[in-house]
Amino acid sequence: MSNGRALIVVDVQKDFCEGGSLAVTGGGNVALAIKEFIAENEGRWDHVVATRDYHIDPGSHFSENPDFVDSWPPHCVVGTEGAQFHPNFDPRVASAIFDKGAYEAAYSGFEGHSGEEELASWLRGNGINTVEVVGLATDHCVRATAVDAAREGFTTSVLLNLTAGVNPDTIASALAQMRHEGVELQGEPVGA
Ligand SMILES: [Zn+2]
């Protein structure tokens, strides 16, 4: 029986931090806090993995007149600076990086691939049964990633102090959904 633990760092990218095209308030601080948390907790996880929103042509996910629910300003386009990890986060701590959303909206890291491999099978193949989720944004990609982790059968926690969200209302509904799906919420959300 596998009993490994992984940290999933969601979308700590320049476009989701201050100065980016779809900035989340506090994003840069969250990136730094994640880096420090990883450095201070060596041995807590068997693996750290990271996800990236990594768009080429995601269709209606991008809009000139975004509703900030289903459509968004262009962000995290492959080859642009905004798609890069925020400099406060060092991706060299990650055993693997999972890219999602090349040609569609993809909020969950479980839609992502590292080469040919999907996140769920990668985690299982590495003996992981427990995941902790941190990153950006609480109400969108962190929410979707944590919900999918729980649905895939992983024991799942979100460390809210290491997340930041877009909007207090959608953060509140995200927290409710995650609880409903059996995700353990630790700490207090930033931005709520
Ligand atoms: Zn996106």
Residues whose N, C-alpha, C, O or C-beta is under 5 A from the ligand:
A	BS01	ZN	D53
